[in-house]
Amino acid sequence: MDGKTKSVYVFESSGCIRRKLDAKKIIVYLSKNGYQIVDKPSEADVIVFVGCGVTTEFAEYSLNLVKKFQQYNAELIVAGCIPAIEEERLNKIFSGKRISTKDLDKIDELFPGNKIKFRDVDDQNCYYDYRYVDPTLGFIFTVFDKINSFKIRNYLGAFSYKTIMREKNVFVIRVGWGCLNNCAFCATKKAVGSLLSKPVNECVREFKRGLEEGCKYFILTADDTGAYGLDIKTSLFSLLYEVTKFSGDYEVFVVNLNPRWVVKYVGELESLPQRQRRRITHFEIPIQSGSERVLKLMNRFHDVSRIKDSLRRLRGLFPGSVVETNVMLGFPTESDDDFRDTLNFLDEVKFDYGYIMEFQSRPRTAAESIYPKVTRQENLRRLRYAKKYLRKVGYRVMGRPVWHFGSSKALFLNFSYNSSGKK
């Protein structure tokens, strides 16, 4: 790359915490090496686009942005998960430089004149405040975001993970990269690779810095948070023990925690002193399904009885904590009975918040070749049934508008449990 290039526009297209941290680190890396970060792609010599392919709609959005960014008089670099997940489709529209998430440390090869290396830049703990590509669209999306924020707070409450993430005193600690799971529906594993945990002392150092900066909410996240430490002879439990030893007014959130790790560690969590347990106030645990048959097809931990028991024990250990989940609707071959098992699971466990999202087949995943697929019409029928069922058992619900049915957007339903029984 031309060493005279000085202006760079960085844009990230997903809702993923970790890719947002990647984008922020890229910005800091380039800034430290003398590049000017600009707010508009029209002002840039180089555009770095961090694209997402976790779902069909995110992939479509990312690929459309690749087309749009090529219209500017700038060199485009496509980063994030989209190069690995949608390699074939990306090749049809873009022949330039790209770098996948798991290879991000090799970004120095795209900026050979840089003296400060990417690996020598600290991992980031907050996001970049993005400007939209188009000013008019930016205004529309800003208004929409404010409306959506109000709806999330109104329907899901002030303590939902989605609500808290919009607060200014949030400090995110990425505890690792990569994933040990091989879920049949997931294409992201191709982009993030296998497990690489951040050393405990680095996580603790970041945590202390967050405390010194006056942050209150600490989000521990990774592509596979529960697997933390298994590659460096430690564990998530050990990390939680270390970060909750500090005094102060703060709360720890553990997100993206596969149920298999709850089953593994709930016994150890019982030995955590109560004063430390009180500081862990939030768990995000995606169950995906309440059907053992479907979970087995998903290649996930499928002993539903043990998952339920572990979640009940977790509730007992952390009685004031918030537990969120997410559920997949219409995984291939899912029957009405399978989906009822999932709804019964939600009824029994009473998650504080969560969402149901329609399955979307992703390229080169095991689920892509599992048949029969569940039709959109059937998924819509089940989602309508789910709304009635969840309201009946004490949940509040908020879904996407009906007009999404004719689009590529997944059917979607937020829910929150109302312990007072109000609907």
C-alpha positions in Angstrom: 0.0 0.0 0.0 1.1 3.5 -0.8 2.9 4.9 2.3 1.6 8.4 1.4 -2.0 7.4 2.1 -3.1 9.2 5.2 -6.9 9.3 5.3 -9.0 6.3 6.3 -12.7 5.6 6.7 -13.6 2.6 8.9 -17.1 1.2 9.0 -18.6 -1.9 10.7 -21.9 -3.3 9.8 -22.9 -5.9 12.4 -24.6 -5.9 15.8 -21.7 -8.0 17.2 -19.8 -6.6 20.1 -16.5 -8.3 19.1 -16.5 -7.0 15.5 -17.2 -3.5 16.9 -14.1 -3.9 19.1 -12.1 -5.0 16.1 -13.2 -1.9 14.2 -12.2 0.3 17.1 -8.8 -1.4 17.4 -8.2 -0.9 13.6 -9.0 2.8 14.1 -6.5 3.1 17.0 -3.9 1.1 15.1 -4.1 3.4 12.1 -4.2 6.5 14.2 -1.1 5.5 16.0 0.6 5.1 12.7 -0.2 8.6 11.5 -3.3 8.0 9.5 -6.2 10.5 9.6 -9.5 8.9 10.5 -12.3 10.6 8.5 -16.1 10.5 8.9 -17.1 10.2 5.3 -16.0 7.6 2.7 -15.8 10.4 0.1 -12.9 12.0 2.1 -10.9 8.8 2.4 -7.9 7.4 0.5 -8.6 4.0 2.1 -11.9 2.4 3.2 -11.8 -0.4 5.7 -15.1 -2.2 5.9 -15.7 -4.7 8.7 -18.6 -6.8 7.3 -20.8 -9.4 8.9 -22.3 -12.6 7.6 -23.9 -14.2 10.6 -27.4 -14.1 9.0 -28.7 -13.8 5.5 -29.8 -10.2 6.1 -26.5 -9.1 7.6 -24.7 -10.8 4.7 -26.9 -9.0 2.1 -26.4 -5.7 3.9 -22.6 -6.2 3.9 -22.4 -7.3 0.3 -24.4 -4.2 -0.8 -22.1 -2.0 1.2 -19.1 -3.6 -0.6 -20.7 -2.5 -3.9 -21.4 1.0 -2.6 -17.9 1.5 -1.2 -16.3 0.6 -4.5 -18.0 3.6 -6.1 -15.7 5.9 -4.1 -12.3 7.0 -5.3 -10.6 5.0 -2.5 -8.9 1.7 -2.0 -11.3 -0.8 -0.3 -10.2 -3.4 2.2 -13.0 -5.8 3.3 -12.5 -7.2 6.8 -14.6 -9.0 9.4 -16.4 -12.3 9.0 -17.9 -11.7 5.5 -14.7 -12.7 3.6 -14.8 -16.2 5.1 -18.5 -16.8 5.3 -19.5 -15.4 1.9 -16.3 -15.9 0.0 -17.9 -17.1 -3.2 -20.4 -14.2 -3.4 -17.8 -11.7 -2.4 -15.5 -12.9 -5.2 -18.2 -12.1 -7.7 -18.4 -8.4 -6.8 -14.9 -7.7 -5.3 -11.4 -8.6 -6.3 -9.5 -6.4 -3.9 -7.8 -6.8 -0.6 -9.6 -8.6 2.3 -8.8 -10.0 5.7 -10.9 -12.4 7.8 -11.5 -12.0 11.5 -9.2 -14.8 12.5 -6.3 -13.3 10.5 -6.7 -9.7 11.6 -3.2 -9.7 13.1 -2.0 -9.9 9.5 -3.4 -6.5 8.7 0.2 -5.2 9.0 0.8 -6.8 5.6 -1.8 -4.4 4.1 -0.1 -1.4 5.7 3.6 -2.4 5.3 4.9 1.0 6.2 3.4 1.0 9.7 6.0 1.0 12.5 3.5 0.1 15.2 2.2 -3.4 14.7 -1.4 -4.4 15.2 -0.5 -7.0 17.9 1.2 -4.2 19.9 -2.0 -2.2 20.1 -4.2 -2.8 23.2 -7.5 -4.6 22.8 -10.3 -2.1 22.9 -13.0 -1.8 25.5 -15.5 0.6 23.9 -17.0 1.2 20.5 -16.3 3.7 17.7 -19.1 6.3 17.2 -19.9 5.7 13.6 -21.2 8.1 11.0 -23.5 6.6 8.4 -22.4 6.4 4.7 -25.1 8.7 3.5 -26.1 11.8 5.6 -29.9 11.4 4.8 -29.8 7.7 5.7 -27.8 8.6 8.7 -30.5 10.9 9.9 -33.2 8.3 9.3 -31.3 5.5 11.0 -30.5 7.8 14.0 -34.2 8.6 14.5 -35.0 4.9 14.0 -32.4 3.9 16.6 -33.8 6.3 19.2 -37.3 4.9 18.6 -36.0 1.4 18.8 -34.1 2.2 22.0 -37.3 3.5 23.6 -39.2 0.4 22.5 -36.5 -1.9 23.9 -36.5 -0.1 27.2 -40.3 0.1 27.3 -40.9 -3.5 26.4 -37.8 -5.3 27.8 -37.0 -3.0 30.8 -34.1 -1.1 32.0 -32.0 -4.1 32.9 -32.0 -6.0 29.6 -28.6 -6.6 28.2 -29.7 -4.7 25.0 -30.6 -1.7 27.1 -27.5 -1.7 29.3 -25.3 -1.8 26.2 -26.5 1.6 25.3 -25.3 3.2 28.5 -22.1 5.3 28.5 -20.4 3.7 31.6 -20.1 0.2 30.0 -16.7 -1.4 29.8 -16.3 -4.4 27.5 -13.6 -7.0 28.1 -13.0 -9.5 25.3 -11.6 -12.5 27.1 -10.8 -14.5 24.0 -11.2 -15.3 20.4 -12.4 -18.3 18.5 -14.8 -21.1 19.4 -14.7 -24.7 20.5 -18.2 -25.5 19.4 -19.3 -26.7 16.0 -22.9 -25.8 15.8 -24.6 -27.0 12.6 -26.2 -23.7 11.9 -23.1 -21.5 12.5 -20.9 -20.1 9.7 -19.1 -17.7 12.0 -16.7 -20.5 13.2 -15.0 -20.3 9.7 -14.3 -16.7 10.3 -13.2 -16.7 13.9 -11.3 -20.0 14.1 -10.6 -22.0 17.2 -10.1 -20.9 20.8 -7.5 -18.4 21.8 -7.9 -17.1 25.4 -6.5 -13.8 26.6 -4.2 -14.3 29.7 -5.9 -13.8 33.0 -3.5 -11.0 34.0 -4.4 -9.0 30.9 -8.2 -9.4 31.6 -7.6 -8.2 35.2 -5.5 -5.3 34.1 -8.3 -4.1 31.7 -10.8 -4.6 34.5 -8.8 -2.4 36.9 -8.5 0.2 34.2 -12.3 0.2 33.8 -12.7 0.7 37.5 -10.3 3.6 37.5 -12.3 5.2 34.7 -15.4 5.0 36.8 -17.2 2.4 34.7 -20.0 0.4 36.4 -21.1 -2.3 33.9 -18.4 -4.8 32.8 -19.3 -7.0 29.9 -17.2 -10.2 29.6 -17.5 -11.5 26.1 -15.9 -13.8 23.5 -16.9 -15.9 20.5 -17.2 -18.8 23.1 -17.1 -17.1 26.5 -17.6 -20.3 28.5 -14.6 -22.0 26.9 -12.4 -19.3 28.3 -9.0 -20.5 29.6 -9.2 -24.1 28.5 -6.3 -23.5 26.1 -4.1 -21.8 28.8 -4.9 -24.1 31.8 -7.4 -21.9 33.5 -11.2 -21.4 33.3 -14.0 -18.9 33.2 -14.7 -19.7 36.9 -11.1 -18.7 37.8 -11.5 -15.5 35.8 -14.8 -14.6 37.5 -13.1 -15.2 40.9 -10.3 -12.8 40.0 -12.4 -9.9 38.6 -15.0 -10.0 41.4 -12.5 -9.6 44.2 -12.2 -5.9 43.7 -14.2 -3.5 45.9 -16.5 -0.9 44.4 -19.9 -0.3 42.9 -19.8 -2.4 39.7 -21.7 -5.2 38.0 -20.3 -8.1 35.8 -22.2 -9.4 32.8 -21.3 -12.8 31.3 -22.6 -13.0 27.7 -22.6 -15.5 24.9 -22.4 -18.4 27.4 -23.3 -21.7 25.8 -25.5 -23.9 28.1 -22.8 -26.6 28.1 -20.6 -24.3 30.1 -23.3 -23.6 32.6 -23.7 -27.3 33.2 -19.9 -27.6 33.6 -19.3 -24.7 35.9 -22.4 -24.3 38.0 -21.0 -26.5 40.7 -17.8 -24.5 41.0 -19.8 -21.3 41.1 -21.3 -22.5 44.4 -17.9 -22.1 45.9 -17.6 -18.5 44.9 -18.1 -16.3 48.1 -21.5 -14.7 48.3 -20.1 -11.2 48.3 -18.4 -11.9 45.0 -21.5 -13.7 43.5 -23.5 -10.5 44.2 -21.3 -8.6 41.7 -22.3 -11.0 38.8 -25.7 -9.6 37.8 -26.3 -10.8 34.3 -26.0 -14.0 32.2 -26.8 -14.3 28.5 -27.3 -18.0 27.8 -28.6 -18.9 24.3 -30.5 -22.2 24.6 -31.6 -22.2 20.9 -34.1 -25.0 21.4 -35.8 -27.0 24.2 -36.0 -30.1 22.1 -33.3 -32.8 22.6 -33.8 -34.0 19.1 -33.3 -30.6 17.5 -30.3 -29.8 19.8 -28.7 -33.0 18.8 -29.2 -32.1 15.1 -27.7 -28.7 15.9 -24.6 -30.5 17.3 -25.1 -28.8 20.6 -25.2 -30.1 24.2 -28.6 -31.8 24.2 -29.3 -33.1 27.7 -32.3 -30.7 28.3 -32.9 -32.0 31.8 -29.4 -31.1 32.9 -29.6 -27.7 31.2 -32.8 -26.9 33.1 -31.4 -28.2 36.4 -28.2 -26.1 35.9 -30.2 -23.0 35.1 -32.3 -23.5 38.3 -29.2 -23.9 40.3 -27.8 -20.7 38.7 -30.9 -18.8 39.7 -30.5 -20.0 43.2 -26.9 -18.9 43.4 -27.6 -15.5 41.8 -31.1 -14.7 42.9 -31.0 -11.1 41.8 -29.3 -11.7 38.5 -30.9 -11.2 35.0 -30.8 -14.3 32.8 -31.4 -13.8 29.0 -31.6 -16.3 26.2 -32.2 -16.6 22.5 -34.1 -19.3 20.6 -34.0 -20.4 17.0 -37.3 -20.9 15.2 -37.6 -23.4 12.3 -34.4 -25.3 12.4 -34.6 -27.9 9.6 -37.0 -30.8 10.4 -38.3 -28.9 13.5 -41.8 -30.1 14.3 -44.7 -28.5 16.2 -43.8 -30.8 19.1 -40.2 -29.7 19.0 -41.2 -26.1 19.1 -43.7 -26.7 21.9 -40.8 -28.2 23.9 -38.9 -25.0 23.4 -41.9 -22.9 24.6 -42.4 -25.2 27.6 -38.7 -24.6 28.4 -39.2 -20.9 28.4 -42.3 -21.3 30.6 -40.4 -23.5 33.1 -37.2 -21.5 33.4 -38.8 -18.0 33.1 -36.0 -16.1 31.5 -36.0 -12.4 32.2 -35.4 -11.4 28.6 -34.8 -13.0 25.2 -35.8 -13.4 21.6 -36.9 -15.9 19.1 -35.3 -15.6 15.7 -36.0 -17.5 12.5 -33.4 -19.9 11.3 -31.5 -18.7 8.2 -29.4 -21.2 6.2 -25.8 -20.1 5.9 -23.3 -21.3 3.2 -21.2 -24.4 3.9 -22.8 -25.2 7.2 -24.0 -28.7 8.2 -27.6 -27.3 8.6 -27.5 -26.3 4.9 -27.8 -30.0 3.9 -30.4 -31.0 6.5 -33.9 -31.5 5.1 -36.8 -30.9 5.1 -36.6 -27.2 5.7 -39.4 -25.5 7.6 -41.4 -23.1 5.4 -41.7 -19.3 6.0 -45.4 -19.7 6.3 -45.1 -22.4 9.0 -42.6 -20.3 10.9 -45.0 -17.4 10.8 -47.8 -19.6 12.1 -45.6 -20.8 15.0 -44.4 -17.3 15.9 -48.0 -16.2 16.1 -48.7 -19.1 18.4 -45.6 -18.3 20.4 -46.8 -14.8 21.0 -50.1 -16.0 22.4 -48.4 -18.8 24.5 -45.8 -16.5 26.0 -48.4 -13.8 26.9 -50.5 -16.5 28.6 -47.6 -17.7 30.8 -46.6 -14.1 31.9 -44.2 -12.8 29.2 -44.4 -9.5 27.3 -43.6 -9.7 23.6 -42.5 -7.4 20.9 -42.1 -8.6 17.3 -41.1 -7.2 13.9 -43.7 -5.6 11.7 -45.8 -7.8 9.4 -44.2 -6.3 6.3 -40.9 -8.1 7.2 -42.7 -11.3 6.1 -42.0 -10.5 2.4 -38.4 -9.6 2.9 -35.1 -11.4 3.6 -35.3 -10.3 7.2 -35.7 -13.2 9.7 -38.9 -13.4 11.7 -38.2 -12.1 15.2 -39.8 -11.9 18.6 -38.5 -10.2 21.7 -39.9 -11.3 25.1 -39.5 -10.4 28.7 -40.9 -12.1 31.8 -43.3 -10.1 33.8 -43.3 -11.6 37.3 -46.3 -9.6 38.3 -48.3 -11.4 35.7 -49.2 -8.3 33.7 -49.3 -8.6 29.9 
